[in-house]
Amino acid sequence: MKKQLSWLATPLLLVCLSSVEAQQLKKAPRLGFVALSSSVAGGGNLEAFRQGLRDLGYFEGDNFSLEPRWADGWAERLPGILNDLIQQRVEIIVISSAAGALAAKKATTTIPVVFAAVTDPFENGLIANLAHPGGNLTGTSLAVGEGFSGKWVEFLREAVPKATSFSVLWNPGHPVAAVFAREAELAARALGIRLRFFEARDPKHLDTALANIEKDRSAALLVIADPIFFTQRKLIADFAIRQRLPSTFLFREFAEAGGLMSYGPSITESHRRAAIYVDKILKGAKPSDLPVEQPTKYELVINLKTATQIGVTIPPNVLARADKVIK
């Protein structure tokens, strides 16, 4: 009789264990990750976020699951992507870019949203203020405010001191593109440089914008940050090299792709630190109470290989200020 009870207990134990495992699996949070860029161009940012989670003890497939989504540069796809994640009942949405964060704010007022690499969340109307965001959104800002884009003009002028005009590639539909453009124009005017703007509001207009820049024959190219351009950074950098145009950008990934210079905060670090917000929210914190983090370091990256290819000599005083030189 005892042997029979022991035999019966075995499947009962397995059923209990299976039930416990199922409950643990069910409790593992499901996170959504949304980027306006493509999986190829933005894969490094996703990996930085994953690394941030690993550093905090979260391992994908073990104690959380992740649903990555990519808009491939098409902002109009964001509402559908977000609605899909909402239908899947994700616990937290992590979203990259200002346009993505604005779409998330419209899509949900209940699911916590952690944004990464948003230029100016207060200026965009995403949050009430940096210290107390309010609502269901918080995250990491790039903190590139007043006067910042003027630095790009100044660095370009030092690379081409006799220049009188620069071409500017921008997407006027970006939430803070007008701020960047205004500050760049103020700096250019002070230096006696004329800026000519060429817009690409979506990927299909980029080729036309670059063709018009080629016809413009300005002395240099300034690219105002936008996920569309981040996705196509190799194409833009190659274009600048072919046209022998000194170019400057916000993120170091552009310089690594062949652009001449970049100056700004780290977009990958912004995504890595977004994991800290996810951890706090999973442990019970409210997004409205989590202050938005701003970067404390801005890096100047110079690609000397590109400088040689386009016949530009970077002044020693500029090289001395570089945080990284690509040779």
C-alpha positions in Angstrom: 0.0 0.0 0.0 2.9 2.4 0.9 4.5 1.6 -2.4 1.3 2.4 -4.3 1.0 5.8 -2.5 4.6 6.6 -3.3 4.0 5.7 -6.9 0.9 8.0 -7.0 2.8 10.8 -5.3 5.3 11.0 -8.2 3.0 12.3 -10.9 1.2 14.5 -8.3 4.6 16.1 -7.5 5.3 16.6 -11.2 1.9 18.3 -11.6 2.7 20.6 -8.6 6.1 21.4 -10.0 4.7 22.1 -13.4 2.1 24.4 -11.8 4.8 26.3 -10.0 6.9 26.7 -13.1 3.9 27.9 -15.0 3.2 30.5 -12.4 6.8 31.7 -12.4 6.7 31.9 -16.2 3.5 33.8 -16.1 4.9 36.2 -13.6 8.0 36.9 -15.7 7.3 40.4 -17.1 6.9 41.0 -20.8 8.6 44.1 -22.1 8.0 45.9 -25.4 10.9 47.6 -27.2 10.1 50.0 -30.0 12.5 51.9 -32.2 11.8 54.2 -35.2 15.0 53.0 -36.8 15.7 49.5 -38.3 16.9 46.4 -36.6 20.2 46.6 -38.4 20.8 50.3 -37.7 19.4 50.2 -34.2 20.6 46.8 -33.1 23.4 48.3 -31.0 20.9 50.3 -29.0 18.7 47.2 -28.3 21.8 45.3 -27.2 22.8 48.2 -24.9 19.4 48.0 -23.3 19.7 44.2 -22.9 23.1 44.6 -21.3 21.7 47.1 -18.9 19.1 44.6 -17.8 21.7 41.8 -17.5 23.8 44.1 -15.3 20.7 44.3 -13.0 20.1 40.6 -12.9 17.5 40.2 -15.7 18.1 37.5 -18.2 15.9 37.2 -21.3 13.9 34.0 -21.4 14.6 33.4 -17.7 13.0 36.2 -15.6 11.7 38.4 -18.4 10.7 38.3 -22.1 11.2 41.0 -24.7 9.2 42.0 -27.8 11.3 44.2 -30.1 9.6 46.2 -32.8 11.1 48.3 -35.6 9.5 51.0 -37.7 12.4 51.1 -40.3 12.3 54.9 -40.4 8.5 55.2 -41.0 6.9 57.2 -38.2 3.4 56.4 -39.4 4.0 52.7 -38.4 4.4 53.6 -34.7 0.7 53.7 -33.7 0.1 50.2 -35.1 3.2 48.8 -33.5 2.3 50.3 -30.1 -1.3 49.0 -30.4 0.0 45.5 -31.1 2.2 45.6 -27.9 -0.7 46.9 -25.9 -2.9 44.1 -27.1 -0.2 41.7 -26.0 -0.4 43.2 -22.5 3.2 44.1 -22.1 4.0 45.4 -18.6 6.4 48.2 -19.8 7.1 49.8 -23.2 10.6 51.0 -23.8 10.7 53.4 -26.7 13.5 55.1 -28.6 13.2 58.6 -30.2 11.0 61.6 -29.5 8.5 60.7 -32.2 8.2 57.2 -30.7 7.6 58.6 -27.2 5.0 61.0 -28.4 3.2 58.2 -30.2 3.4 56.1 -27.0 1.9 59.0 -25.0 -1.1 59.0 -27.3 -1.4 55.2 -27.3 -1.6 54.6 -23.6 -2.0 56.4 -20.3 -1.8 53.3 -18.1 1.2 51.2 -19.3 4.5 52.6 -18.0 6.6 54.0 -20.8 10.4 54.4 -20.5 11.9 56.5 -23.3 15.5 56.6 -24.4 17.5 59.1 -26.5 14.8 61.7 -26.4 16.3 65.1 -27.3 14.2 67.3 -25.0 11.2 65.6 -23.3 10.0 68.7 -21.6 10.1 70.8 -24.8 8.3 68.0 -26.6 5.4 68.0 -24.1 6.1 64.5 -23.0 6.6 65.3 -19.3 5.5 68.0 -16.8 9.1 68.6 -15.7 12.4 66.8 -15.4 12.3 66.2 -11.6 8.6 65.0 -11.5 7.6 63.8 -15.0 3.9 63.1 -14.1 1.8 60.7 -16.1 3.1 57.3 -17.3 6.3 58.4 -19.1 9.9 58.8 -17.9 13.4 57.9 -19.0 16.7 59.2 -20.3 17.1 62.5 -22.2 19.9 63.6 -24.5 19.9 67.1 -23.0 20.9 68.9 -26.1 19.2 72.2 -25.5 19.9 75.8 -26.2 23.0 76.5 -28.3 24.0 72.9 -28.7 23.7 72.6 -32.4 25.8 75.7 -32.8 28.7 73.5 -31.8 28.4 71.5 -35.0 28.6 74.7 -37.1 31.7 75.8 -35.1 33.5 72.5 -35.6 32.7 72.5 -39.3 34.0 76.0 -39.7 37.3 75.0 -38.0 37.6 72.2 -40.5 36.9 74.4 -43.5 37.8 77.9 -42.3 37.2 79.6 -45.7 33.6 78.2 -46.1 30.8 80.6 -46.7 27.9 78.1 -46.9 26.9 74.8 -45.5 24.1 72.4 -46.6 21.8 71.1 -43.8 20.0 67.8 -44.0 17.0 67.8 -41.7 13.5 66.4 -41.1 11.2 69.3 -40.2 8.7 66.8 -38.9 11.0 65.8 -36.0 9.6 67.2 -32.7 12.7 69.4 -32.0 14.3 69.8 -35.4 13.2 73.4 -35.5 15.1 74.1 -32.3 18.3 72.5 -33.7 17.9 74.5 -37.0 17.3 77.8 -35.1 20.4 77.4 -33.0 22.5 76.3 -35.9 21.4 79.4 -37.9 22.3 81.7 -35.0 25.8 80.3 -34.8 26.2 80.3 -38.6 25.1 84.0 -38.8 27.7 84.9 -36.2 30.4 83.3 -38.3 29.2 84.7 -41.6 28.1 81.4 -42.9 24.9 80.8 -44.9 22.9 77.6 -44.2 20.8 76.0 -46.9 18.2 73.5 -45.7 17.2 70.3 -47.5 14.4 68.2 -46.0 13.6 64.5 -46.0 10.5 63.7 -44.0 10.6 60.0 -44.6 13.0 57.4 -46.2 11.7 57.8 -49.7 12.6 61.5 -49.8 16.2 61.0 -48.7 17.7 60.3 -52.1 16.1 63.4 -53.5 17.4 65.5 -50.6 21.0 64.2 -51.2 20.7 64.8 -54.9 19.7 68.5 -54.2 22.6 68.8 -51.8 25.0 67.6 -54.5 23.7 70.3 -56.8 24.0 72.9 -54.0 27.8 72.5 -53.9 28.2 73.9 -50.4 31.4 73.6 -48.5 30.2 71.2 -45.9 27.3 69.1 -44.7 25.5 69.3 -41.3 23.0 66.6 -40.5 20.4 67.4 -37.8 19.6 64.3 -35.8 16.7 62.1 -36.8 16.0 58.4 -36.6 15.6 58.3 -40.4 19.1 59.5 -40.9 20.4 57.3 -38.1 19.0 54.3 -40.0 20.7 55.5 -43.2 23.9 56.8 -41.7 26.2 54.7 -43.9 24.5 55.9 -47.0 24.8 59.5 -45.9 28.4 59.2 -44.8 29.4 57.5 -48.1 27.6 60.3 -50.0 29.6 63.0 -48.1 32.8 61.2 -48.9 32.0 60.9 -52.6 31.2 64.6 -52.7 34.3 65.4 -50.6 32.1 67.2 -48.1 33.2 67.6 -44.5 30.3 66.4 -42.4 29.2 66.6 -38.8 26.5 64.8 -36.8 25.1 64.3 -33.3 26.0 60.7 -32.7 29.4 58.9 -32.8 27.8 56.1 -34.9 27.8 58.5 -37.9 31.5 59.1 -37.5 32.2 55.4 -37.2 30.2 54.9 -40.4 32.5 57.3 -42.2 31.3 60.8 -41.3 34.0 63.3 -40.6 32.9 64.4 -37.1 30.3 63.9 -34.4 29.6 65.8 -31.2 27.0 64.8 -28.7 26.0 62.4 -25.9 26.1 58.6 -26.3 22.9 57.1 -27.6 23.9 53.6 -26.6 24.5 54.8 -23.0 21.1 56.3 -23.0 19.5 53.0 -23.9 21.6 51.1 -21.4 20.5 53.3 -18.6 16.9 53.0 -19.6 17.1 49.5 -18.0 17.5 51.2 -14.6 14.0 52.7 -15.0 12.6 49.3 -16.0 14.0 47.7 -12.9 12.6 50.4 -10.6 9.2 50.3 -12.2 9.1 46.4 -11.9 9.9 46.9 -8.2 7.0 49.2 -7.7 8.1 52.7 -8.6 5.8 55.0 -10.5 7.0 56.6 -13.7 5.6 59.9 -12.5 8.0 59.9 -9.5 11.2 58.9 -11.4 13.2 62.0 -12.5 14.3 62.1 -16.1 18.1 61.5 -16.4 20.3 63.7 -18.5 23.8 62.9 -19.7 26.8 64.4 -18.1 29.3 63.8 -20.9 29.4 64.9 -24.5 32.0 63.5 -26.9 33.8 64.8 -29.9 34.7 62.0 -32.4 36.8 62.7 -35.5 37.4 60.3 -38.3 40.9 61.0 -39.6 40.6 58.3 -42.3 37.7 60.2 -43.8 39.6 63.5 -43.5 42.4 62.1 -45.6 39.9 60.7 -48.2 38.2 64.1 -48.7 41.4 66.2 -48.4 40.7 68.0 -45.2 43.2 68.9 -42.5 41.8 68.9 -39.0 43.5 71.7 -37.0 45.6 70.5 -34.1 43.6 72.4 -31.6 40.4 70.5 -32.7 42.2 67.2 -32.6 43.4 67.9 -29.1 39.8 68.3 -28.0 38.6 65.0 -29.5 37.5 62.2 -27.2 38.1 59.6 -29.9 40.1 59.8 -33.2 39.4 57.1 -35.8 42.4 56.4 -37.9 
